[in-house]
Amino acid sequence: MNDIIGPVSYGGREGAKESWTKPFSEKTSEMLDAEVRKMIVTAHQRTTDLLKKHKDDVEKVAQLLLNKEVISR
């Protein structure tokens, strides 16, 4: 999963040009990255599980959208 979620860059390319510094240590940055990564992996797994559990309903909705383009209640 680490291939999907790479290291976070605080400030991006512009951050390298500016003299912006993180208001926390590198260790804290690593801890934050790990927690965010864990949240994303958990959310991804939960979403995958829900889609599998409700696959028939998802396919029905997809087919309705393909046929009608709009779904109303």
C-alpha positions as CSV (number, residue, x, y, z in Angstrom):
1,M,0.0,0.0,0.0
2,N,3.0,2.3,0.5
3,D,3.3,2.5,-3.3
4,I,-0.1,4.2,-3.5
5,I,0.5,6.6,-0.7
6,G,3.9,8.2,-1.0
7,P,5.6,10.6,1.4
8,V,3.9,13.9,2.1
9,S,5.6,17.1,1.1
10,Y,4.6,20.0,3.3
11,G,4.6,22.9,1.0
12,G,5.2,21.1,-2.2
13,R,7.5,22.6,-4.8
14,E,6.7,26.1,-3.7
15,G,7.6,25.1,-0.2
16,A,11.2,24.4,-1.4
17,K,11.4,27.9,-2.8
18,E,10.0,29.6,0.3
19,S,11.5,29.7,3.7
20,W,8.5,27.9,5.3
21,T,9.3,25.6,8.1
22,K,7.1,23.1,9.7
23,P,5.8,24.0,13.2
24,F,6.7,20.5,14.3
25,S,9.7,18.1,14.3
26,E,10.5,15.5,11.6
27,K,9.5,12.7,14.1
28,T,6.1,14.4,14.6
29,S,5.8,14.7,10.8
30,E,6.5,11.0,10.4
31,M,3.9,10.2,13.1
32,L,1.3,12.3,11.4
33,D,2.0,10.7,8.0
34,A,1.7,7.3,9.5
35,E,-1.7,8.1,11.1
36,V,-3.0,9.7,7.9
37,R,-1.9,6.7,5.9
38,K,-3.6,4.4,8.5
39,M,-6.8,6.4,8.1
40,I,-6.7,6.2,4.4
41,V,-6.0,2.5,4.3
42,T,-8.8,1.9,6.8
43,A,-11.3,4.0,4.8
44,H,-10.2,2.3,1.5
45,Q,-10.7,-1.2,3.1
46,R,-14.1,-0.2,4.5
47,T,-15.2,1.2,1.2
48,T,-14.1,-2.0,-0.6
49,D,-15.9,-4.2,1.9
50,L,-19.1,-2.1,1.6
51,L,-19.0,-2.2,-2.2
52,K,-18.5,-6.0,-2.1
53,K,-21.3,-6.5,0.4
54,H,-23.7,-4.3,-1.6
55,K,-22.4,-5.3,-5.1
56,D,-25.9,-6.2,-6.4
57,D,-27.4,-2.9,-5.4
58,V,-24.4,-1.0,-6.8
59,E,-24.8,-2.8,-10.1
60,K,-28.5,-2.0,-10.2
61,V,-27.8,1.7,-9.6
62,A,-25.1,1.7,-12.2
63,Q,-27.5,0.1,-14.7
64,L,-30.2,2.6,-13.9
65,L,-27.8,5.4,-14.5
66,L,-26.6,3.9,-17.8
67,N,-30.2,3.6,-19.0
68,K,-31.8,6.8,-17.7
69,E,-28.8,9.0,-16.9
70,V,-30.8,10.4,-14.0
71,I,-32.3,8.7,-10.9
72,S,-35.1,10.3,-9.0
73,R,-36.9,8.9,-6.0
